[in-house]
């Protein structure tokens, strides 16, 4: 099925591509697959892994100067030599394509393959074939008898960088809204997660932030999150189930880490250490998730808070009491471990559930009876008076 100009596509490169791979593509593959196919492969490889969605094939036709028929012939050559695998999904009258690019084999492996080399020799002259094999053998290039005529670059060191130049300058820093509470290896997660597992269209800042937050709270690695994310993606509907990811993350075992500072552990691991290795209950996990996701506390602050609450409430995590402490710390702007530790040195508060100093007043009719102003018909018995006094005395204790 030939792609139409309005059909959308996305590209994914299966593995990296080295200089040797590019050399093999242009020196060995190109005569077999045609220059058009080689240009198409390099163009698609350059777009692999980008988050730009909704690209139409008209873009590929324009960049490669190929009409739809020539594009289809070039693509067929790439498929023939297993350089591209094509996936397609029809939606009404349009289609969406995924091009999964395989890395060209190395020059050494190509040269060692009798099947590929026989076809190569049949396509090119013996001289070109021998020259290609010399490239595989390597060797240094001699410049004897040549003159260096390279033009020197002119640097405008006295001119400051313009705002436009700053805008187009590459930015290699990856962050989710500069959220310093997230401790997650996004670089490894993105580079090791195929678009067939987690499509580019679903890699929104909101979804990536959720992935990083859950990994931080539950102490999960990038590899663990990749597996969980793959179980939350529906490729047929292109939907990401964030609630399922929350459930799966809460049920996963945290990655075992040795930490010099115990407060730097994930809150789940920290609480588990406080429980002598006993598994953290789902109720406590959800409480921790609330502190991180809704209250936006970093791990260190959550851990100090958990330790503080346990110390003042008989090793219990009463959700209402934790919420009360969290609200106070949020209003006080507690954002670091040092600030949290200082906060715990204030006058200790008692968790709810202890005895309250409640005053019970004497009923009005009994007070009137004691004063002698109550009618005889409404007088209370001595038993009732004694019961009320006993209740008052108990509440004073």
BALOBA-1460 file (C-alpha; in Angstrom, 3 decimals):
// residues 397
<rec num="1" residu="x" x="0.000" y="0.000" z="0.000"/>
<rec num="2" residu="x" x="1.667" y="3.204" z="-1.190"/>
<rec num="3" residu="x" x="1.683" y="6.154" z="1.189"/>
<rec num="4" residu="x" x="-0.274" y="9.248" z="0.249"/>
<rec num="5" residu="x" x="0.953" y="12.811" z="0.688"/>
<rec num="6" residu="x" x="-1.546" y="13.473" z="3.500"/>
<rec num="7" residu="x" x="-0.751" y="10.279" z="5.439"/>
<rec num="8" residu="x" x="1.218" y="10.867" z="8.645"/>
<rec num="9" residu="x" x="4.376" y="9.103" z="9.780"/>
<rec num="10" residu="x" x="6.977" y="8.854" z="12.491"/>
<rec num="11" residu="x" x="10.433" y="7.276" z="12.482"/>
<rec num="12" residu="x" x="12.341" y="5.253" z="15.045"/>
<rec num="13" residu="x" x="15.966" y="4.121" z="14.804"/>
<rec num="14" residu="x" x="16.610" y="0.679" z="16.266"/>
<rec num="15" residu="x" x="19.996" y="1.296" z="17.895"/>
<rec num="16" residu="x" x="22.525" y="3.997" z="17.136"/>
<rec num="17" residu="x" x="24.192" y="4.825" z="13.857"/>
<rec num="18" residu="x" x="27.963" y="5.223" z="13.681"/>
<rec num="19" residu="x" x="30.270" y="6.705" z="11.074"/>
<rec num="20" residu="x" x="31.157" y="3.176" z="9.965"/>
<rec num="21" residu="x" x="27.441" y="2.442" z="9.443"/>
<rec num="22" residu="x" x="27.046" y="5.568" z="7.301"/>
<rec num="23" residu="x" x="30.173" y="4.630" z="5.311"/>
<rec num="24" residu="x" x="28.783" y="1.142" z="4.685"/>
<rec num="25" residu="x" x="25.426" y="2.607" z="3.641"/>
<rec num="26" residu="x" x="26.972" y="4.981" z="1.106"/>
<rec num="27" residu="x" x="29.857" y="2.800" z="-0.159"/>
<rec num="28" residu="x" x="28.297" y="-0.692" z="-0.166"/>
<rec num="29" residu="x" x="24.512" y="-0.423" z="0.121"/>
<rec num="30" residu="x" x="23.984" y="2.608" z="-2.138"/>
<rec num="31" residu="x" x="24.811" y="0.890" z="-5.447"/>
<rec num="32" residu="x" x="22.390" y="-1.900" z="-4.512"/>
<rec num="33" residu="x" x="19.493" y="0.150" z="-3.160"/>
<rec num="34" residu="x" x="19.882" y="3.279" z="-5.390"/>
<rec num="35" residu="x" x="20.951" y="6.768" z="-4.248"/>
<rec num="36" residu="x" x="17.295" y="7.747" z="-3.751"/>
<rec num="37" residu="x" x="16.841" y="4.995" z="-1.172"/>
<rec num="38" residu="x" x="20.077" y="5.957" z="0.619"/>
<rec num="39" residu="x" x="18.963" y="9.593" z="0.851"/>
<rec num="40" residu="x" x="15.535" y="8.490" z="2.084"/>
<rec num="41" residu="x" x="17.126" y="6.312" z="4.796"/>
<rec num="42" residu="x" x="19.378" y="9.122" z="6.054"/>
<rec num="43" residu="x" x="16.470" y="11.590" z="6.041"/>
<rec num="44" residu="x" x="14.252" y="9.279" z="8.092"/>
<rec num="45" residu="x" x="17.156" y="8.460" z="10.426"/>
<rec num="46" residu="x" x="17.655" y="12.176" z="11.082"/>
<rec num="47" residu="x" x="14.013" y="12.458" z="12.231"/>
<rec num="48" residu="x" x="14.033" y="9.364" z="14.457"/>
<rec num="49" residu="x" x="13.203" y="9.937" z="18.110"/>
<rec num="50" residu="x" x="11.911" y="13.502" z="17.698"/>
<rec num="51" residu="x" x="8.686" y="14.516" z="19.457"/>
<rec num="52" residu="x" x="7.224" y="16.340" z="16.453"/>
<rec num="53" residu="x" x="3.896" y="14.666" z="15.686"/>
<rec num="54" residu="x" x="1.476" y="14.847" z="12.793"/>
<rec num="55" residu="x" x="4.133" y="14.954" z="10.043"/>
<rec num="56" residu="x" x="2.730" y="14.234" z="6.591"/>
<rec num="57" residu="x" x="4.493" y="12.348" z="3.825"/>
<rec num="58" residu="x" x="4.518" y="15.528" z="1.773"/>
<rec num="59" residu="x" x="7.399" y="16.570" z="4.033"/>
<rec num="60" residu="x" x="9.420" y="13.469" z="3.073"/>
<rec num="61" residu="x" x="8.543" y="13.892" z="-0.602"/>
<rec num="62" residu="x" x="9.792" y="17.487" z="-0.507"/>
<rec num="63" residu="x" x="12.986" y="16.841" z="1.476"/>
<rec num="64" residu="x" x="14.078" y="13.917" z="-0.710"/>
<rec num="65" residu="x" x="12.761" y="15.331" z="-4.023"/>
<rec num="66" residu="x" x="10.859" y="12.070" z="-4.561"/>
<rec num="67" residu="x" x="7.356" y="11.823" z="-5.979"/>
<rec num="68" residu="x" x="5.010" y="9.264" z="-4.347"/>
<rec num="69" residu="x" x="5.868" y="6.557" z="-6.904"/>
<rec num="70" residu="x" x="9.657" y="7.084" z="-6.601"/>
<rec num="71" residu="x" x="9.282" y="7.182" z="-2.806"/>
<rec num="72" residu="x" x="7.516" y="3.819" z="-2.826"/>
<rec num="73" residu="x" x="10.233" y="2.267" z="-5.030"/>
<rec num="74" residu="x" x="13.002" y="3.595" z="-2.741"/>
<rec num="75" residu="x" x="11.173" y="2.344" z="0.336"/>
<rec num="76" residu="x" x="10.783" y="-1.101" z="-1.223"/>
<rec num="77" residu="x" x="14.567" y="-1.263" z="-1.723"/>
<rec num="78" residu="x" x="15.141" y="-0.399" z="1.934"/>
<rec num="79" residu="x" x="12.692" y="-3.130" z="2.949"/>
<rec num="80" residu="x" x="14.398" y="-5.625" z="0.623"/>
<rec num="81" residu="x" x="17.743" y="-5.108" z="2.355"/>
<rec num="82" residu="x" x="16.072" y="-5.139" z="5.809"/>
<rec num="83" residu="x" x="17.029" y="-1.538" z="6.506"/>
<rec num="84" residu="x" x="13.426" y="-0.499" z="7.222"/>
<rec num="85" residu="x" x="10.403" y="-2.273" z="8.681"/>
<rec num="86" residu="x" x="7.036" y="-0.623" z="7.985"/>
<rec num="87" residu="x" x="3.961" y="-0.533" z="10.243"/>
<rec num="88" residu="x" x="0.639" y="0.967" z="9.138"/>
<rec num="89" residu="x" x="-2.656" y="1.834" z="10.818"/>
<rec num="90" residu="x" x="-5.709" y="2.788" z="8.743"/>
<rec num="91" residu="x" x="-8.145" y="5.350" z="10.168"/>
<rec num="92" residu="x" x="-11.122" y="5.988" z="7.883"/>
<rec num="93" residu="x" x="-9.660" y="7.318" z="4.631"/>
<rec num="94" residu="x" x="-6.210" y="8.166" z="5.980"/>
<rec num="95" residu="x" x="-3.286" y="6.136" z="7.288"/>
<rec num="96" residu="x" x="-0.525" y="6.523" z="9.840"/>
<rec num="97" residu="x" x="2.877" y="4.884" z="9.308"/>
<rec num="98" residu="x" x="5.733" y="3.884" z="11.594"/>
<rec num="99" residu="x" x="9.143" y="3.405" z="9.986"/>
<rec num="100" residu="x" x="11.446" y="1.335" z="12.176"/>
<rec num="101" residu="x" x="14.994" y="1.746" z="10.837"/>
<rec num="102" residu="x" x="17.597" y="-0.955" z="11.367"/>
<rec num="103" residu="x" x="21.243" y="0.062" z="11.546"/>
<rec num="104" residu="x" x="23.256" y="-0.870" z="8.424"/>
<rec num="105" residu="x" x="25.733" y="-3.643" z="9.069"/>
<rec num="106" residu="x" x="29.358" y="-2.676" z="9.596"/>
<rec num="107" residu="x" x="31.700" y="-2.475" z="6.604"/>
<rec num="108" residu="x" x="33.641" y="-5.466" z="7.930"/>
<rec num="109" residu="x" x="30.514" y="-7.622" z="8.226"/>
<rec num="110" residu="x" x="29.283" y="-6.550" z="4.796"/>
<rec num="111" residu="x" x="32.633" y="-7.431" z="3.234"/>
<rec num="112" residu="x" x="32.614" y="-10.803" z="5.020"/>
<rec num="113" residu="x" x="29.152" y="-11.683" z="3.680"/>
<rec num="114" residu="x" x="29.480" y="-13.685" z="0.455"/>
<rec num="115" residu="x" x="25.804" y="-13.092" z="-0.367"/>
<rec num="116" residu="x" x="26.046" y="-9.310" z="-0.124"/>
<rec num="117" residu="x" x="29.497" y="-9.043" z="-1.720"/>
<rec num="118" residu="x" x="28.466" y="-11.188" z="-4.718"/>
<rec num="119" residu="x" x="25.543" y="-8.879" z="-5.409"/>
<rec num="120" residu="x" x="27.803" y="-5.869" z="-4.869"/>
<rec num="121" residu="x" x="30.414" y="-7.121" z="-7.385"/>
<rec num="122" residu="x" x="27.700" y="-7.855" z="-9.927"/>
<rec num="123" residu="x" x="26.390" y="-4.293" z="-9.617"/>
<rec num="124" residu="x" x="29.637" y="-2.264" z="-9.686"/>
<rec num="125" residu="x" x="32.930" y="-2.607" z="-11.527"/>
<rec num="126" residu="x" x="35.843" y="-4.635" z="-10.120"/>
<rec num="127" residu="x" x="37.786" y="-1.401" z="-9.531"/>
<rec num="128" residu="x" x="35.036" y="0.136" z="-7.398"/>
<rec num="129" residu="x" x="34.652" y="-3.099" z="-5.457"/>
<rec num="130" residu="x" x="38.357" y="-3.280" z="-4.733"/>
<rec num="131" residu="x" x="38.443" y="0.367" z="-3.641"/>
<rec num="132" residu="x" x="35.559" y="-0.283" z="-1.261"/>
<rec num="133" residu="x" x="37.446" y="-3.195" z="0.256"/>
<rec num="134" residu="x" x="40.490" y="-0.960" z="0.752"/>
<rec num="135" residu="x" x="38.282" y="1.363" z="2.798"/>
<rec num="136" residu="x" x="37.473" y="-1.568" z="5.049"/>
<rec num="137" residu="x" x="41.178" y="-2.328" z="5.495"/>
<rec num="138" residu="x" x="41.777" y="1.238" z="6.635"/>
<rec num="139" residu="x" x="45.172" y="2.937" z="6.491"/>
<rec num="140" residu="x" x="46.394" y="6.480" z="6.951"/>
<rec num="141" residu="x" x="46.034" y="9.167" z="4.291"/>
<rec num="142" residu="x" x="49.254" y="10.672" z="2.951"/>
<rec num="143" residu="x" x="49.287" y="14.435" z="2.200"/>
<rec num="144" residu="x" x="52.766" y="14.381" z="0.658"/>
<rec num="145" residu="x" x="52.978" y="16.744" z="-2.335"/>
<rec num="146" residu="x" x="49.774" y="18.546" z="-1.354"/>
<rec num="147" residu="x" x="49.406" y="22.124" z="-0.106"/>
<rec num="148" residu="x" x="47.020" y="23.103" z="2.669"/>
<rec num="149" residu="x" x="44.650" y="25.665" z="1.132"/>
<rec num="150" residu="x" x="41.985" y="25.546" z="3.858"/>
<rec num="151" residu="x" x="40.431" y="28.984" z="4.334"/>
<rec num="152" residu="x" x="40.800" y="30.329" z="7.843"/>
<rec num="153" residu="x" x="37.610" y="30.989" z="9.771"/>
<rec num="154" residu="x" x="36.894" y="34.583" z="10.778"/>
<rec num="155" residu="x" x="35.587" y="34.814" z="14.353"/>
<rec num="156" residu="x" x="33.614" y="37.884" z="15.420"/>
<rec num="157" residu="x" x="34.796" y="37.785" z="19.012"/>
<rec num="158" residu="x" x="33.933" y="41.430" z="19.561"/>
<rec num="159" residu="x" x="30.258" y="40.887" z="18.784"/>
<rec num="160" residu="x" x="28.025" y="39.703" z="21.617"/>
<rec num="161" residu="x" x="25.587" y="36.871" z="21.028"/>
<rec num="162" residu="x" x="22.198" y="38.104" z="19.827"/>
<rec num="163" residu="x" x="18.878" y="36.969" z="21.300"/>
<rec num="164" residu="x" x="18.129" y="35.132" z="18.060"/>
<rec num="165" residu="x" x="21.421" y="33.231" z="18.264"/>
<rec num="166" residu="x" x="20.659" y="32.293" z="21.858"/>
<rec num="167" residu="x" x="17.265" y="30.978" z="20.776"/>
<rec num="168" residu="x" x="18.618" y="28.659" z="18.094"/>
<rec num="169" residu="x" x="21.571" y="27.477" z="20.189"/>
<rec num="170" residu="x" x="21.124" y="23.747" z="21.038"/>
<rec num="171" residu="x" x="19.879" y="23.052" z="24.551"/>
<rec num="172" residu="x" x="20.964" y="19.687" z="25.899"/>
<rec num="173" residu="x" x="19.402" y="20.105" z="29.347"/>
<rec num="174" residu="x" x="16.338" y="17.931" z="29.878"/>
<rec num="175" residu="x" x="13.959" y="18.959" z="32.649"/>
<rec num="176" residu="x" x="10.257" y="18.846" z="33.356"/>
<rec num="177" residu="x" x="9.247" y="22.421" z="34.188"/>
<rec num="178" residu="x" x="12.439" y="22.667" z="36.257"/>
<rec num="179" residu="x" x="10.860" y="20.446" z="38.928"/>
<rec num="180" residu="x" x="13.733" y="19.914" z="41.354"/>
<rec num="181" residu="x" x="11.739" y="17.313" z="43.315"/>
<rec num="182" residu="x" x="12.118" y="14.771" z="40.477"/>
<rec num="183" residu="x" x="15.060" y="12.363" z="40.661"/>
<rec num="184" residu="x" x="14.848" y="10.371" z="37.433"/>
<rec num="185" residu="x" x="17.226" y="9.468" z="34.594"/>
<rec num="186" residu="x" x="15.188" y="10.841" z="31.678"/>
<rec num="187" residu="x" x="18.131" y="10.564" z="29.276"/>
<rec num="188" residu="x" x="18.420" y="6.793" z="29.768"/>
<rec num="189" residu="x" x="14.632" y="6.356" z="29.758"/>
<rec num="190" residu="x" x="14.178" y="8.201" z="26.452"/>
<rec num="191" residu="x" x="17.179" y="6.618" z="24.703"/>
<rec num="192" residu="x" x="16.241" y="3.065" z="25.734"/>
<rec num="193" residu="x" x="12.488" y="3.297" z="25.101"/>
<rec num="194" residu="x" x="11.386" y="2.589" z="21.544"/>
<rec num="195" residu="x" x="8.608" y="4.638" z="19.969"/>
<rec num="196" residu="x" x="6.829" y="1.330" z="19.384"/>
<rec num="197" residu="x" x="6.687" y="0.928" z="23.159"/>
<rec num="198" residu="x" x="5.992" y="4.547" z="24.112"/>
<rec num="199" residu="x" x="4.960" y="6.538" z="20.996"/>
<rec num="200" residu="x" x="6.331" y="10.040" z="20.521"/>
<rec num="201" residu="x" x="2.812" y="11.497" z="20.503"/>
<rec num="202" residu="x" x="2.289" y="10.301" z="24.075"/>
<rec num="203" residu="x" x="5.571" y="11.741" z="25.387"/>
<rec num="204" residu="x" x="3.933" y="14.938" z="26.582"/>
<rec num="205" residu="x" x="5.467" y="16.991" z="29.383"/>
<rec num="206" residu="x" x="2.532" y="15.981" z="31.605"/>
<rec num="207" residu="x" x="3.083" y="12.253" z="31.046"/>
<rec num="208" residu="x" x="6.857" y="12.506" z="31.398"/>
<rec num="209" residu="x" x="6.450" y="14.500" z="34.621"/>
<rec num="210" residu="x" x="4.134" y="11.815" z="36.022"/>
<rec num="211" residu="x" x="6.635" y="9.084" z="35.104"/>
<rec num="212" residu="x" x="9.479" y="10.949" z="36.817"/>
<rec num="213" residu="x" x="7.423" y="11.747" z="39.916"/>
<rec num="214" residu="x" x="6.239" y="8.167" z="40.429"/>
<rec num="215" residu="x" x="9.755" y="6.830" z="39.916"/>
<rec num="216" residu="x" x="11.052" y="9.318" z="42.496"/>
<rec num="217" residu="x" x="8.415" y="8.499" z="45.111"/>
<rec num="218" residu="x" x="8.551" y="4.728" z="44.757"/>
<rec num="219" residu="x" x="12.306" y="4.460" z="44.107"/>
<rec num="220" residu="x" x="12.007" y="2.912" z="40.636"/>
<rec num="221" residu="x" x="14.737" y="2.958" z="37.972"/>
<rec num="222" residu="x" x="14.389" y="4.095" z="34.353"/>
<rec num="223" residu="x" x="14.435" y="0.443" z="33.230"/>
<rec num="224" residu="x" x="11.650" y="-0.456" z="35.662"/>
<rec num="225" residu="x" x="9.560" y="2.501" z="34.503"/>
<rec num="226" residu="x" x="10.031" y="1.536" z="30.852"/>
<rec num="227" residu="x" x="8.428" y="-1.841" z="31.558"/>
<rec num="228" residu="x" x="5.557" y="-0.274" z="33.503"/>
<rec num="229" residu="x" x="4.937" y="2.401" z="30.858"/>
<rec num="230" residu="x" x="4.758" y="-0.248" z="28.119"/>
<rec num="231" residu="x" x="1.877" y="-1.855" z="30.032"/>
<rec num="232" residu="x" x="-0.035" y="1.423" z="30.106"/>
<rec num="233" residu="x" x="0.055" y="2.253" z="26.382"/>
<rec num="234" residu="x" x="-2.712" y="1.302" z="23.968"/>
<rec num="235" residu="x" x="-1.208" y="1.512" z="20.466"/>
<rec num="236" residu="x" x="-4.507" y="0.924" z="18.688"/>
<rec num="237" residu="x" x="-6.103" y="3.999" z="20.297"/>
<rec num="238" residu="x" x="-2.863" y="5.883" z="21.001"/>
<rec num="239" residu="x" x="-3.832" y="6.369" z="24.659"/>
<rec num="240" residu="x" x="-1.752" y="6.421" z="27.836"/>
<rec num="241" residu="x" x="-3.420" y="5.157" z="31.034"/>
<rec num="242" residu="x" x="-1.903" y="7.292" z="33.789"/>
<rec num="243" residu="x" x="-4.068" y="5.785" z="36.547"/>
<rec num="244" residu="x" x="-2.878" y="2.290" z="35.667"/>
<rec num="245" residu="x" x="0.709" y="3.539" z="35.852"/>
<rec num="246" residu="x" x="0.065" y="4.866" z="39.382"/>
<rec num="247" residu="x" x="-1.258" y="1.473" z="40.457"/>
<rec num="248" residu="x" x="1.598" y="-0.472" z="38.858"/>
<rec num="249" residu="x" x="4.206" y="1.856" z="40.370"/>
<rec num="250" residu="x" x="2.714" y="1.508" z="43.848"/>
<rec num="251" residu="x" x="2.854" y="-2.291" z="43.563"/>
<rec num="252" residu="x" x="6.471" y="-2.426" z="42.351"/>
<rec num="253" residu="x" x="9.469" y="-3.150" z="44.513"/>
<rec num="254" residu="x" x="11.838" y="-0.165" z="44.860"/>
<rec num="255" residu="x" x="15.336" y="-0.420" z="43.439"/>
<rec num="256" residu="x" x="17.809" y="-1.394" z="46.157"/>
<rec num="257" residu="x" x="20.283" y="1.428" z="46.781"/>
<rec num="258" residu="x" x="22.945" y="2.198" z="49.344"/>
<rec num="259" residu="x" x="22.779" y="5.786" z="50.544"/>
<rec num="260" residu="x" x="25.129" y="7.683" z="52.820"/>
<rec num="261" residu="x" x="22.249" y="9.997" z="53.737"/>
<rec num="262" residu="x" x="19.158" y="7.978" z="54.656"/>
<rec num="263" residu="x" x="16.948" y="11.014" z="53.965"/>
<rec num="264" residu="x" x="17.933" y="10.855" z="50.279"/>
<rec num="265" residu="x" x="16.163" y="7.500" z="49.844"/>
<rec num="266" residu="x" x="12.805" y="7.287" z="48.161"/>
<rec num="267" residu="x" x="10.062" y="7.780" z="50.804"/>
<rec num="268" residu="x" x="8.824" y="4.206" z="50.360"/>
<rec num="269" residu="x" x="12.328" y="2.806" z="50.936"/>
<rec num="270" residu="x" x="12.827" y="5.185" z="53.878"/>
<rec num="271" residu="x" x="9.603" y="4.087" z="55.566"/>
<rec num="272" residu="x" x="10.431" y="0.443" z="54.909"/>
<rec num="273" residu="x" x="13.752" y="0.926" z="56.708"/>
<rec num="274" residu="x" x="11.847" y="2.417" z="59.664"/>
<rec num="275" residu="x" x="9.737" y="-0.732" z="59.713"/>
<rec num="276" residu="x" x="12.764" y="-3.038" z="59.898"/>
<rec num="277" residu="x" x="12.285" y="-4.140" z="56.294"/>
<rec num="278" residu="x" x="8.552" y="-4.841" z="56.535"/>
<rec num="279" residu="x" x="6.644" y="-4.002" z="53.336"/>
<rec num="280" residu="x" x="4.934" y="-0.610" z="53.308"/>
<rec num="281" residu="x" x="1.148" y="-0.872" z="53.231"/>
<rec num="282" residu="x" x="-0.809" y="0.451" z="50.252"/>
<rec num="283" residu="x" x="-2.486" y="3.021" z="52.517"/>
<rec num="284" residu="x" x="0.873" y="4.455" z="53.563"/>
<rec num="285" residu="x" x="2.100" y="4.413" z="49.956"/>
<rec num="286" residu="x" x="-0.877" y="6.454" z="48.843"/>
<rec num="287" residu="x" x="-0.251" y="8.875" z="51.713"/>
<rec num="288" residu="x" x="3.357" y="9.301" z="50.567"/>
<rec num="289" residu="x" x="2.227" y="9.744" z="46.962"/>
<rec num="290" residu="x" x="-0.152" y="12.498" z="48.114"/>
<rec num="291" residu="x" x="2.696" y="14.354" z="49.836"/>
<rec num="292" residu="x" x="4.829" y="14.180" z="46.681"/>
<rec num="293" residu="x" x="2.265" y="14.635" z="43.921"/>
<rec num="294" residu="x" x="-0.225" y="17.002" z="45.537"/>
<rec num="295" residu="x" x="1.880" y="18.816" z="48.157"/>
<rec num="296" residu="x" x="4.998" y="18.794" z="45.932"/>
<rec num="297" residu="x" x="7.446" y="18.023" z="48.754"/>
<rec num="298" residu="x" x="10.855" y="16.593" z="47.764"/>
<rec num="299" residu="x" x="11.945" y="13.178" z="49.045"/>
<rec num="300" residu="x" x="14.149" y="14.584" z="51.825"/>
<rec num="301" residu="x" x="11.337" y="16.695" z="53.301"/>
<rec num="302" residu="x" x="8.834" y="13.826" z="53.117"/>
<rec num="303" residu="x" x="11.270" y="11.527" z="54.918"/>
<rec num="304" residu="x" x="11.915" y="14.025" z="57.723"/>
<rec num="305" residu="x" x="8.151" y="14.548" z="58.038"/>
<rec num="306" residu="x" x="7.487" y="10.798" z="58.258"/>
<rec num="307" residu="x" x="10.158" y="10.403" z="60.918"/>
<rec num="308" residu="x" x="8.735" y="13.342" z="62.888"/>
<rec num="309" residu="x" x="5.126" y="12.117" z="62.747"/>
<rec num="310" residu="x" x="6.136" y="8.608" z="63.832"/>
<rec num="311" residu="x" x="8.081" y="10.032" z="66.792"/>
<rec num="312" residu="x" x="5.175" y="12.064" z="68.174"/>
<rec num="313" residu="x" x="2.296" y="9.693" z="67.476"/>
<rec num="314" residu="x" x="3.380" y="6.301" z="68.809"/>
<rec num="315" residu="x" x="4.737" y="5.064" z="65.453"/>
<rec num="316" residu="x" x="1.410" y="5.613" z="63.694"/>
<rec num="317" residu="x" x="0.792" y="7.507" z="60.451"/>
<rec num="318" residu="x" x="-2.592" y="9.071" z="61.014"/>
<rec num="319" residu="x" x="-3.572" y="10.566" z="57.615"/>
<rec num="320" residu="x" x="-5.399" y="13.532" z="59.167"/>
<rec num="321" residu="x" x="-2.465" y="14.349" z="61.415"/>
<rec num="322" residu="x" x="0.018" y="13.988" z="58.530"/>
<rec num="323" residu="x" x="-2.167" y="16.313" z="56.432"/>
<rec num="324" residu="x" x="-2.204" y="18.863" z="59.249"/>
<rec num="325" residu="x" x="1.603" y="18.799" z="59.544"/>
<rec num="326" residu="x" x="2.028" y="18.901" z="55.750"/>
<rec num="327" residu="x" x="-0.266" y="21.901" z="55.463"/>
<rec num="328" residu="x" x="1.674" y="23.779" z="58.140"/>
<rec num="329" residu="x" x="5.038" y="22.960" z="56.523"/>
<rec num="330" residu="x" x="3.733" y="24.022" z="53.116"/>
<rec num="331" residu="x" x="2.574" y="27.356" z="54.543"/>
<rec num="332" residu="x" x="5.967" y="27.803" z="56.208"/>
<rec num="333" residu="x" x="7.694" y="27.166" z="52.882"/>
<rec num="334" residu="x" x="9.629" y="24.090" z="54.013"/>
<rec num="335" residu="x" x="11.496" y="22.928" z="50.885"/>
<rec num="336" residu="x" x="14.797" y="21.433" z="52.083"/>
<rec num="337" residu="x" x="15.962" y="18.775" z="54.511"/>
<rec num="338" residu="x" x="17.667" y="21.399" z="56.690"/>
<rec num="339" residu="x" x="14.501" y="23.465" z="56.967"/>
<rec num="340" residu="x" x="12.470" y="20.365" z="57.779"/>
<rec num="341" residu="x" x="14.855" y="19.278" z="60.542"/>
<rec num="342" residu="x" x="14.650" y="22.741" z="62.114"/>
<rec num="343" residu="x" x="10.859" y="22.569" z="61.957"/>
<rec num="344" residu="x" x="10.848" y="19.319" z="63.943"/>
<rec num="345" residu="x" x="12.712" y="21.013" z="66.814"/>
<rec num="346" residu="x" x="9.741" y="23.258" z="67.550"/>
<rec num="347" residu="x" x="7.416" y="22.447" z="70.447"/>
<rec num="348" residu="x" x="6.106" y="18.918" z="69.733"/>
<rec num="349" residu="x" x="2.451" y="18.645" z="68.886"/>
<rec num="350" residu="x" x="0.250" y="15.711" z="69.831"/>
<rec num="351" residu="x" x="-1.524" y="13.719" z="67.176"/>
<rec num="352" residu="x" x="-5.286" y="13.589" z="67.272"/>
<rec num="353" residu="x" x="-6.675" y="10.675" z="69.239"/>
<rec num="354" residu="x" x="-5.338" y="11.578" z="72.721"/>
<rec num="355" residu="x" x="-7.375" y="12.876" z="75.646"/>
<rec num="356" residu="x" x="-8.934" y="16.279" z="75.090"/>
<rec num="357" residu="x" x="-9.537" y="18.836" z="77.870"/>
<rec num="358" residu="x" x="-13.296" y="18.964" z="77.478"/>
<rec num="359" residu="x" x="-15.483" y="20.776" z="80.009"/>
<rec num="360" residu="x" x="-18.975" y="19.427" z="80.690"/>
<rec num="361" residu="x" x="-21.314" y="21.931" z="82.294"/>
<rec num="362" residu="x" x="-23.952" y="20.936" z="84.809"/>
<rec num="363" residu="x" x="-27.415" y="20.652" z="83.194"/>
<rec num="364" residu="x" x="-29.540" y="23.757" z="83.739"/>
<rec num="365" residu="x" x="-32.301" y="22.012" z="85.674"/>
<rec num="366" residu="x" x="-29.749" y="20.537" z="88.134"/>
<rec num="367" residu="x" x="-28.156" y="23.976" z="88.632"/>
<rec num="368" residu="x" x="-31.618" y="25.402" z="89.365"/>
<rec num="369" residu="x" x="-32.295" y="22.594" z="91.832"/>
<rec num="370" residu="x" x="-29.035" y="23.343" z="93.680"/>
<rec num="371" residu="x" x="-30.002" y="27.009" z="93.866"/>
<rec num="372" residu="x" x="-33.510" y="26.107" z="95.115"/>
<rec num="373" residu="x" x="-35.304" y="27.698" z="92.142"/>
<rec num="374" residu="x" x="-36.491" y="24.512" z="90.427"/>
<rec num="375" residu="x" x="-40.134" y="23.396" z="90.901"/>
<rec num="376" residu="x" x="-40.512" y="20.246" z="93.082"/>
<rec num="377" residu="x" x="-42.130" y="18.331" z="90.227"/>
<rec num="378" residu="x" x="-38.863" y="18.519" z="88.155"/>
<rec num="379" residu="x" x="-36.350" y="17.721" z="90.912"/>
<rec num="380" residu="x" x="-33.584" y="15.230" z="89.981"/>
<rec num="381" residu="x" x="-32.814" y="12.208" z="92.105"/>
<rec num="382" residu="x" x="-29.639" y="11.988" z="94.164"/>
<rec num="383" residu="x" x="-28.481" y="9.190" z="91.825"/>
<rec num="384" residu="x" x="-28.647" y="11.547" z="88.827"/>
<rec num="385" residu="x" x="-26.697" y="14.252" z="90.673"/>
<rec num="386" residu="x" x="-23.960" y="11.788" z="91.636"/>
<rec num="387" residu="x" x="-23.675" y="10.512" z="88.011"/>
<rec num="388" residu="x" x="-23.186" y="14.026" z="86.624"/>
<rec num="389" residu="x" x="-20.534" y="14.907" z="89.234"/>
<rec num="390" residu="x" x="-18.663" y="11.638" z="88.525"/>
<rec num="391" residu="x" x="-18.630" y="12.432" z="84.788"/>
<rec num="392" residu="x" x="-17.265" y="15.926" z="85.501"/>
<rec num="393" residu="x" x="-14.496" y="14.531" z="87.699"/>
<rec num="394" residu="x" x="-13.458" y="12.002" z="85.032"/>
<rec num="395" residu="x" x="-13.116" y="14.690" z="82.395"/>
<rec num="396" residu="x" x="-10.810" y="16.679" z="84.691"/>
<rec num="397" residu="x" x="-8.330" y="13.766" z="84.982"/>
